Structures are given as C-alpha cells and as structure tokens.
C-alpha cells in the first residue's frame, strides 16, 4: 500500500512510498482511509524523525475489516478515528475504542478535521467543569483547535474571550463565538476581561507568563501547546493567592484511558451533523501533494485545517 513516510530530502520532509499493509490486532479494525488532516504537531514530529517512519494521527474512511474480537464498527461502516501514527496512508489498523461512526450527512473531509483538533478543544474545555456563565480565555483563538474551542465554549454557555496576534483574525474568531477578541501577541490585554474560570493556552512562553495570574479563585489553566517555542515563568506568590487555582498539562493521548476517543468523537460528529459545530477547512489537496501541504503547514501558511484526500 502507499503511505506518507519521513524523508528528510523531500519537500516538507515527507514523501509517498510503498509500505507493508498493517496487520490489525484483535481489537483493531482495518480502515481504508478516504481523508486525513494535518496538525502542526504532526508536521513537527515528521520533521524530527528518522527515515521511513509512518506519520499522521487523524483519519476518516471505511472499515475494510472489522476487529476480530467483535468490538467496534462492522465492515463497510463510515468512520473517523485517531491513531498514534500512520494515518497518512491507504490503510490503517485503528483500535476500535478510537473510532466513531460517521453519518452520511458529514463528509469524509469534514470528519477528518475532528479527531485531534476538535477532540482536544472538547477535552480541554471539560477540564473547567460547568462553564455556564463563566469567563473563558482561548489563546491562539484563530488556530484549528482555537476555532473549535470557541464554538464549543459558546455551546457550553461560557462568556468567551479570544486572544489573537493580529487584527485580521478578529472577524473569524467573532464568528466562531467569541464575545470579545484581544489583539495582543503576549496576552497582557486579556486582563481587561478577567478573571477567568478556564484559560486554554496553546501559545505558552510570554502568554503563559502574563495570563496565568488572570485565573479566578477556582480557575484552571490548561496548557496544551507551546507554539511560541519560548520558556515561561510563574510568579509564585501572585499565583498562590488564587488559593485553589491549578495548572493542567494536557496531552490528548493521556486523556484516552479516562475518556476514550470513540466517545468524544461520537459527540462531536453528532454536533456537526446537527449543524451546531462548523468544521474549519482552509485547504484541500490530493495525496500526491502531501509533501507541499506539510511544508505549507510547517511554514504557517495555512489557517484552520489542511485536509488530504486519499485514494478512495
């Protein structure tokens, strides 16, 4: 089968190659991939690995062979899912607890945007408990996770503040549900709308340093990225005065033992099907152009989600 693998000499450090077809474990379904999406984290991973490593986490497709243990969707079922690696391929062996059925009124391309970005947004927000009437700050609100987080926070009843670096992103974040948008690369201006019960931070660095002390007494600061690639500092006494405030280090795969991907994805797909959640696709290309798309994502030329249509 064909799959994208690490090739440090190719554009974007990724190239299509013939590889062996995966052999599913008893609790894995073999899925023929129709579409996949790219995240900056996957791109960073692909550019730091040795040659011929399989890459990719998000997939949408059709079950070609159901799991041998009888769990999960049956053969022929349209699904979305998330795997540790290898999703940028014709066929993927996916654990059944990482798959959710995809209804006919949601396209493969739409579904492929959900497994990492929307699921991260959902699980990050749920760290804040009930958000009805609570103030929430989303940093990098114009990013793929940020735009989903804005929509979901609004559905949860939050008073929502989005932080962006440039004014060109304001309208998009407002349309996604933000009540106010702060244009400030280091996040200081967000203090005008605090304190916050939840801060969801993808930026890190100076944004973390400036915003962590904007938490409410029982607030939680969820760190799920560091796109700034900068270190942050924490002023102990101003933070400790928040008494029960906390900082939570979020990695999506660490959440799955408690909250399987299948359950979260099923909820997200239902919201898309009902028109409550809008998918964010900025770029669609065929698999043969995956190397150039990876390069575009790496160089921050893609806002929102980049989707690759595979060979179905």
Buried (B, 14 or more C-beta within 10 A) or exposed (E): BBBBBBBEEBBBBBBBBEBEEBEBEEBBBBBBBBBBBBBBBBBBBBBEBEEEBBBBBBBBBBBBBBBEEEBBBEEEBBBBBBBEBBBBBBBBBBBBBBBBBBEEEBBBBBBBBBBBBBBBBBBBBBBBEEBEEBBBBBBBBBBBBBBBBBBBBBBBEBBBBBBBBEEEBBEBBBEBBBBBBBBBBBBBBBBEBBBBBBBBBBBBBBBBBBBBBBBBEBBBBBBBBBBBEEEBEEEEEEBEEBEEBEBBEBEBEEBBEEBBBBEBBBBBBBBBBEEEBBBBBBBBBEBEBBBBBBBBBBEEEBBBBBBBBBEE
